[in-house]
Amino acid sequence: MKLVFIRHGLAEGHFSMEQDKDFERVLTEEGITRLKKTFKIFNKFEQKIDVIFSSPLARAVQSAEIFWEFHQDADLELMSDLDILDDPRHLVEYISFLPADGCYAFVGHDPHLTTVIASLLALHPEHDFMKIKKGGICVLEGKMWEGFNLELLVSPKFLKAVTD
């Protein structure tokens, strides 16, 4: 099983404390441009994605749609387990039921994604071992009950350096 975790791209500022407003924030033009460059490079690394799961928040949906442009054979599904308000353990449990021979992408938010990744790598979920920056990608490969390996962790800063 291969798991691709993607943090949404650079989004509009967070100026409101209202939850509904946060859910509606969209990507900036710079965020869209960077994601397209990032996903074009990533496509050279991983070409076959079976399903792309996205948080229902606007910025994640936009990011997932841009990723889907490079993986149009994949199904694209909204997933409440990727909502920033959901318990990350729900996503870990969901992953445990996915077919073991697939490649799945999850587009969401931090610290939700890093908590899931830490759990899958058998690290303490609250361990602050890494952060996925906006537009960053983390790939794990392995089996649910045998363990996962970190295959790739790419920051937007690195990707920007190789694309400019």
PyRosetta script that sets phi, psi and omega in degrees:
from pyrosetta import init, pose_from_sequence

init()
pose = pose_from_sequence("MKLVFIRHGLAEGHFSMEQDKDFERVLTEEGITRLKKTFKIFNKFEQKIDVIFSSPLARAVQSAEIFWEFHQDADLELMSDLDILDDPRHLVEYISFLPADGCYAFVGHDPHLTTVIASLLALHPEHDFMKIKKGGICVLEGKMWEGFNLELLVSPKFLKAVTD")
pose.set_psi(1, 135.6)
pose.set_omega(1, 175.8)
pose.set_phi(2, -118.5)
pose.set_psi(2, 133.5)
pose.set_omega(2, -178.6)
pose.set_phi(3, -122.4)
pose.set_psi(3, 124.6)
pose.set_omega(3, -179.7)
pose.set_phi(4, -111.2)
pose.set_psi(4, 118.3)
pose.set_omega(4, 179.2)
pose.set_phi(5, -107.8)
pose.set_psi(5, 127.0)
pose.set_omega(5, -176.8)
pose.set_phi(6, -126.9)
pose.set_psi(6, 125.4)
pose.set_omega(6, 172.8)
pose.set_phi(7, -85.5)
pose.set_psi(7, 138.9)
pose.set_omega(7, -179.2)
pose.set_phi(8, -52.4)
pose.set_psi(8, 158.6)
pose.set_omega(8, 179.5)
pose.set_phi(9, -75.3)
pose.set_psi(9, 178.4)
pose.set_omega(9, -179.7)
pose.set_phi(10, -58.5)
pose.set_psi(10, 125.0)
pose.set_omega(10, -175.1)
pose.set_phi(11, -116.4)
pose.set_psi(11, 169.6)
pose.set_omega(11, 175.3)
pose.set_phi(12, -54.4)
pose.set_psi(12, 155.0)
pose.set_omega(12, 179.9)
pose.set_phi(13, -58.5)
pose.set_psi(13, 156.8)
pose.set_omega(13, -179.2)
pose.set_phi(14, -100.4)
pose.set_psi(14, 85.6)
pose.set_omega(14, -173.2)
pose.set_phi(15, -98.0)
pose.set_psi(15, -9.6)
pose.set_omega(15, -174.9)
pose.set_phi(16, -118.5)
pose.set_psi(16, 143.7)
pose.set_omega(16, 175.4)
pose.set_phi(17, -88.3)
pose.set_psi(17, -3.4)
pose.set_omega(17, 179.3)
pose.set_phi(18, -75.8)
pose.set_psi(18, 128.6)
pose.set_omega(18, -177.1)
pose.set_phi(19, -59.8)
pose.set_psi(19, -42.1)
pose.set_omega(19, -179.1)
pose.set_phi(20, -59.8)
pose.set_psi(20, -38.2)
pose.set_omega(20, 179.8)
pose.set_phi(21, -65.3)
pose.set_psi(21, -39.3)
pose.set_omega(21, 178.5)
pose.set_phi(22, -63.7)
pose.set_psi(22, -39.1)
pose.set_omega(22, -179.1)
pose.set_phi(23, -65.6)
pose.set_psi(23, -24.9)
pose.set_omega(23, -175.6)
pose.set_phi(24, -92.9)
pose.set_psi(24, -6.4)
pose.set_omega(24, -177.4)
pose.set_phi(25, -60.8)
pose.set_psi(25, 136.6)
pose.set_omega(25, -177.9)
pose.set_phi(26, -113.1)
pose.set_psi(26, 169.5)
pose.set_omega(26, 179.0)
pose.set_phi(27, -70.0)
pose.set_psi(27, 148.6)
pose.set_omega(27, 172.4)
pose.set_phi(28, -80.6)
pose.set_psi(28, 166.6)
pose.set_omega(28, 176.0)
pose.set_phi(29, -59.1)
pose.set_psi(29, -42.0)
pose.set_omega(29, 177.8)
pose.set_phi(30, -62.0)
pose.set_psi(30, -40.6)
pose.set_omega(30, 178.3)
pose.set_phi(31, -61.0)
pose.set_psi(31, -42.4)
pose.set_omega(31, 178.8)
pose.set_phi(32, -64.4)
pose.set_psi(32, -47.2)
pose.set_omega(32, -179.3)
pose.set_phi(33, -60.7)
pose.set_psi(33, -45.9)
pose.set_omega(33, -179.9)
pose.set_phi(34, -62.8)
pose.set_psi(34, -42.7)
pose.set_omega(34, 179.9)
pose.set_phi(35, -62.2)
pose.set_psi(35, -42.3)
pose.set_omega(35, 179.8)
pose.set_phi(36, -60.2)
pose.set_psi(36, -42.4)
pose.set_omega(36, 177.7)
pose.set_phi(37, -65.8)
pose.set_psi(37, -43.6)
pose.set_omega(37, -179.9)
pose.set_phi(38, -60.8)
pose.set_psi(38, -48.4)
pose.set_omega(38, -176.1)
pose.set_phi(39, -70.1)
pose.set_psi(39, -29.8)
pose.set_omega(39, 176.0)
pose.set_phi(40, -63.6)
pose.set_psi(40, -43.1)
pose.set_omega(40, 177.4)
pose.set_phi(41, -68.2)
pose.set_psi(41, -45.3)
pose.set_omega(41, -178.6)
pose.set_phi(42, -61.0)
pose.set_psi(42, -33.2)
pose.set_omega(42, 180.0)
pose.set_phi(43, -59.0)
pose.set_psi(43, -27.0)
pose.set_omega(43, 176.6)
pose.set_phi(44, -71.4)
pose.set_psi(44, -27.6)
pose.set_omega(44, -179.9)
pose.set_phi(45, -84.6)
pose.set_psi(45, -46.6)
pose.set_omega(45, -175.2)
pose.set_phi(46, -132.4)
pose.set_psi(46, 109.4)
pose.set_omega(46, -174.8)
pose.set_phi(47, -101.2)
pose.set_psi(47, -21.4)
pose.set_omega(47, -175.9)
pose.set_phi(48, -111.7)
pose.set_psi(48, 108.6)
pose.set_omega(48, 175.2)
pose.set_phi(49, -117.1)
pose.set_psi(49, 130.6)
pose.set_omega(49, -179.4)
pose.set_phi(50, -83.0)
pose.set_psi(50, -48.0)
pose.set_omega(50, -178.5)
pose.set_phi(51, -139.9)
pose.set_psi(51, 137.5)
pose.set_omega(51, 172.7)
pose.set_phi(52, -108.6)
pose.set_psi(52, 117.2)
pose.set_omega(52, 177.6)
pose.set_phi(53, -101.7)
pose.set_psi(53, 136.5)
pose.set_omega(53, -178.5)
pose.set_phi(54, -127.8)
pose.set_psi(54, 142.7)
pose.set_omega(54, 167.0)
pose.set_phi(55, -57.7)
pose.set_psi(55, 149.4)
pose.set_omega(55, 178.9)
pose.set_phi(56, -76.4)
pose.set_psi(56, -4.6)
pose.set_omega(56, 179.8)
pose.set_phi(57, -71.7)
pose.set_psi(57, 143.4)
pose.set_omega(57, -171.1)
pose.set_phi(58, -53.0)
pose.set_psi(58, -45.7)
pose.set_omega(58, -176.5)
pose.set_phi(59, -66.1)
pose.set_psi(59, -33.2)
pose.set_omega(59, 177.3)
pose.set_phi(60, -73.7)
pose.set_psi(60, -40.9)
pose.set_omega(60, 178.5)
pose.set_phi(61, -60.8)
pose.set_psi(61, -45.0)
pose.set_omega(61, 177.5)
pose.set_phi(62, -59.9)
pose.set_psi(62, -44.1)
pose.set_omega(62, 180.0)
pose.set_phi(63, -62.4)
pose.set_psi(63, -43.1)
pose.set_omega(63, 179.1)
pose.set_phi(64, -64.3)
pose.set_psi(64, -39.2)
pose.set_omega(64, 178.9)
pose.set_phi(65, -65.1)
pose.set_psi(65, -38.3)
pose.set_omega(65, 176.9)
pose.set_phi(66, -66.6)
pose.set_psi(66, -42.8)
pose.set_omega(66, 177.3)
pose.set_phi(67, -61.0)
pose.set_psi(67, -40.7)
pose.set_omega(67, -179.7)
pose.set_phi(68, -61.9)
pose.set_psi(68, -30.5)
pose.set_omega(68, 177.6)
pose.set_phi(69, -56.0)
pose.set_psi(69, -27.8)
pose.set_omega(69, -179.8)
pose.set_phi(70, -96.7)
pose.set_psi(70, -5.5)
pose.set_omega(70, -177.3)
pose.set_phi(71, -141.6)
pose.set_psi(71, 59.2)
pose.set_omega(71, -171.5)
pose.set_phi(72, -71.3)
pose.set_psi(72, -11.0)
pose.set_omega(72, 174.8)
pose.set_phi(73, -79.5)
pose.set_psi(73, -13.6)
pose.set_omega(73, -179.1)
pose.set_phi(74, -78.9)
pose.set_psi(74, 149.2)
pose.set_omega(74, 169.8)
pose.set_phi(75, -77.6)
pose.set_psi(75, 147.8)
pose.set_omega(75, 178.1)
pose.set_phi(76, -119.9)
pose.set_psi(76, 119.0)
pose.set_omega(76, -174.9)
pose.set_phi(77, -131.8)
pose.set_psi(77, 140.1)
pose.set_omega(77, 171.2)
pose.set_phi(78, -79.9)
pose.set_psi(78, 142.8)
pose.set_omega(78, -176.8)
pose.set_phi(79, -137.4)
pose.set_psi(79, 118.8)
pose.set_omega(79, -179.9)
pose.set_phi(80, -66.3)
pose.set_psi(80, -24.0)
pose.set_omega(80, 178.1)
pose.set_phi(81, -65.5)
pose.set_psi(81, -13.9)
pose.set_omega(81, 177.2)
pose.set_phi(82, -96.5)
pose.set_psi(82, -0.7)
pose.set_omega(82, 176.8)
pose.set_phi(83, -63.7)
pose.set_psi(83, 138.4)
pose.set_omega(83, -177.3)
pose.set_phi(84, -62.1)
pose.set_psi(84, -18.3)
pose.set_omega(84, -179.7)
pose.set_phi(85, -91.5)
pose.set_psi(85, -7.6)
pose.set_omega(85, -177.9)
pose.set_phi(86, -83.7)
pose.set_psi(86, 155.1)
pose.set_omega(86, 177.8)
pose.set_phi(87, -72.6)
pose.set_psi(87, 122.8)
pose.set_omega(87, -179.3)
pose.set_phi(88, -56.2)
pose.set_psi(88, -25.2)
pose.set_omega(88, 179.1)
pose.set_phi(89, -63.6)
pose.set_psi(89, -26.0)
pose.set_omega(89, 177.6)
pose.set_phi(90, -64.7)
pose.set_psi(90, -39.0)
pose.set_omega(90, 178.5)
pose.set_phi(91, -68.2)
pose.set_psi(91, -41.2)
pose.set_omega(91, 177.3)
pose.set_phi(92, -59.2)
pose.set_psi(92, -44.0)
pose.set_omega(92, 178.9)
pose.set_phi(93, -63.0)
pose.set_psi(93, -42.6)
pose.set_omega(93, 179.0)
pose.set_phi(94, -60.4)
pose.set_psi(94, -44.9)
pose.set_omega(94, -179.9)
pose.set_phi(95, -58.8)
pose.set_psi(95, -35.5)
pose.set_omega(95, -177.7)
pose.set_phi(96, -63.2)
pose.set_psi(96, -18.4)
pose.set_omega(96, -179.7)
pose.set_phi(97, -100.5)
pose.set_psi(97, -1.5)
pose.set_omega(97, 179.0)
pose.set_phi(98, -75.1)
pose.set_psi(98, 148.5)
pose.set_omega(98, 176.0)
pose.set_phi(99, -56.9)
pose.set_psi(99, 135.3)
pose.set_omega(99, -171.8)
pose.set_phi(100, -70.4)
pose.set_psi(100, -14.6)
pose.set_omega(100, -177.0)
pose.set_phi(101, -99.1)
pose.set_psi(101, 12.0)
pose.set_omega(101, -175.8)
pose.set_phi(102, -99.0)
pose.set_psi(102, 170.3)
pose.set_omega(102, 173.9)
pose.set_phi(103, -123.6)
pose.set_psi(103, 121.6)
pose.set_omega(103, -172.0)
pose.set_phi(104, -125.7)
pose.set_psi(104, 136.1)
pose.set_omega(104, 176.9)
pose.set_phi(105, -109.0)
pose.set_psi(105, 141.2)
pose.set_omega(105, 179.7)
pose.set_phi(106, -126.9)
pose.set_psi(106, 116.6)
pose.set_omega(106, -178.5)
pose.set_phi(107, -106.7)
pose.set_psi(107, 118.9)
pose.set_omega(107, -175.4)
pose.set_phi(108, -158.3)
pose.set_psi(108, -141.0)
pose.set_omega(108, -167.4)
pose.set_phi(109, -131.3)
pose.set_psi(109, 159.9)
pose.set_omega(109, 173.5)
pose.set_phi(110, -106.7)
pose.set_psi(110, 145.1)
pose.set_omega(110, 11.6)
pose.set_phi(111, -87.6)
pose.set_psi(111, 3.4)
pose.set_omega(111, -178.7)
pose.set_phi(112, -53.8)
pose.set_psi(112, -51.3)
pose.set_omega(112, -177.3)
pose.set_phi(113, -63.8)
pose.set_psi(113, -43.6)
pose.set_omega(113, -178.0)
pose.set_phi(114, -68.2)
pose.set_psi(114, -28.3)
pose.set_omega(114, 175.0)
pose.set_phi(115, -66.4)
pose.set_psi(115, -42.3)
pose.set_omega(115, 177.6)
pose.set_phi(116, -64.5)
pose.set_psi(116, -46.4)
pose.set_omega(116, -179.9)
pose.set_phi(117, -60.7)
pose.set_psi(117, -44.8)
pose.set_omega(117, 178.4)
pose.set_phi(118, -58.9)
pose.set_psi(118, -43.1)
pose.set_omega(118, 179.1)
pose.set_phi(119, -62.2)
pose.set_psi(119, -43.2)
pose.set_omega(119, -178.9)
pose.set_phi(120, -69.6)
pose.set_psi(120, -27.1)
pose.set_omega(120, 177.4)
pose.set_phi(121, -89.6)
pose.set_psi(121, 8.9)
pose.set_omega(121, 178.6)
pose.set_phi(122, 63.5)
pose.set_psi(122, 32.3)
pose.set_omega(122, 173.0)
pose.set_phi(123, -100.4)
pose.set_psi(123, 159.9)
pose.set_omega(123, 177.1)
pose.set_phi(124, -63.5)
pose.set_psi(124, 128.4)
pose.set_omega(124, -176.2)
pose.set_phi(125, -55.9)
pose.set_psi(125, -25.9)
pose.set_omega(125, -180.0)
pose.set_phi(126, -90.7)
pose.set_psi(126, -0.6)
pose.set_omega(126, -179.7)
pose.set_phi(127, -66.0)
pose.set_psi(127, 129.2)
pose.set_omega(127, -177.2)
pose.set_phi(128, -92.9)
pose.set_psi(128, 58.7)
pose.set_omega(128, -173.2)
pose.set_phi(129, -81.0)
pose.set_psi(129, -20.4)
pose.set_omega(129, 179.7)
pose.set_phi(130, -165.1)
pose.set_psi(130, 163.7)
pose.set_omega(130, 172.2)
pose.set_phi(131, -132.5)
pose.set_psi(131, 136.4)
pose.set_omega(131, 172.9)
pose.set_phi(132, -91.4)
pose.set_psi(132, 116.7)
pose.set_omega(132, 178.5)
pose.set_phi(133, -73.1)
pose.set_psi(133, 163.0)
pose.set_omega(133, 179.6)
pose.set_phi(134, -57.5)
pose.set_psi(134, 125.3)
pose.set_omega(134, -178.1)
pose.set_phi(135, 85.6)
pose.set_psi(135, 3.5)
pose.set_omega(135, 179.4)
pose.set_phi(136, -82.3)
pose.set_psi(136, 162.1)
pose.set_omega(136, -176.9)
pose.set_phi(137, -133.2)
pose.set_psi(137, 138.6)
pose.set_omega(137, 174.5)
pose.set_phi(138, -130.6)
pose.set_psi(138, 132.9)
pose.set_omega(138, 179.2)
pose.set_phi(139, -121.4)
pose.set_psi(139, 129.1)
pose.set_omega(139, 174.7)
pose.set_phi(140, -115.9)
pose.set_psi(140, 147.4)
pose.set_omega(140, 175.6)
pose.set_phi(141, -136.9)
pose.set_psi(141, 138.8)
pose.set_omega(141, 178.7)
pose.set_phi(142, 158.7)
pose.set_psi(142, -156.3)
pose.set_omega(142, 180.0)
pose.set_phi(143, -127.0)
pose.set_psi(143, 144.9)
pose.set_omega(143, -172.2)
pose.set_phi(144, -54.5)
pose.set_psi(144, -48.0)
pose.set_omega(144, -173.6)
pose.set_phi(145, -99.3)
pose.set_psi(145, 1.5)
pose.set_omega(145, 177.4)
pose.set_phi(146, -110.1)
pose.set_psi(146, -18.2)
pose.set_omega(146, 177.5)
pose.set_phi(147, 117.2)
pose.set_psi(147, 158.6)
pose.set_omega(147, 179.5)
pose.set_phi(148, -118.9)
pose.set_psi(148, 153.2)
pose.set_omega(148, 174.1)
pose.set_phi(149, -114.4)
pose.set_psi(149, 146.4)
pose.set_omega(149, 173.8)
pose.set_phi(150, -78.6)
pose.set_psi(150, 115.2)
pose.set_omega(150, -178.4)
pose.set_phi(151, -95.3)
pose.set_psi(151, -33.3)
pose.set_omega(151, -175.0)
pose.set_phi(152, -159.1)
pose.set_psi(152, 136.5)
pose.set_omega(152, 171.8)
pose.set_phi(153, -139.8)
pose.set_psi(153, 111.8)
pose.set_omega(153, -174.3)
pose.set_phi(154, -122.9)
pose.set_psi(154, 129.4)
pose.set_omega(154, 178.7)
pose.set_phi(155, -92.9)
pose.set_psi(155, 152.8)
pose.set_omega(155, 176.2)
pose.set_phi(156, -60.5)
pose.set_psi(156, -32.8)
pose.set_omega(156, 179.3)
pose.set_phi(157, -61.9)
pose.set_psi(157, -43.4)
pose.set_omega(157, 177.8)
pose.set_phi(158, -64.4)
pose.set_psi(158, -47.2)
pose.set_omega(158, -178.8)
pose.set_phi(159, -63.0)
pose.set_psi(159, -37.4)
pose.set_omega(159, 177.5)
pose.set_phi(160, -63.4)
pose.set_psi(160, -39.7)
pose.set_omega(160, -179.6)
pose.set_phi(161, -64.3)
pose.set_psi(161, -37.4)
pose.set_omega(161, -177.9)
pose.set_phi(162, -85.3)
pose.set_psi(162, -13.8)
pose.set_omega(162, 179.6)
pose.set_phi(163, -99.7)
pose.set_psi(163, -18.4)
pose.set_omega(163, -178.8)
pose.set_phi(164, -86.2)
pose.dump_pdb("model.pdb")
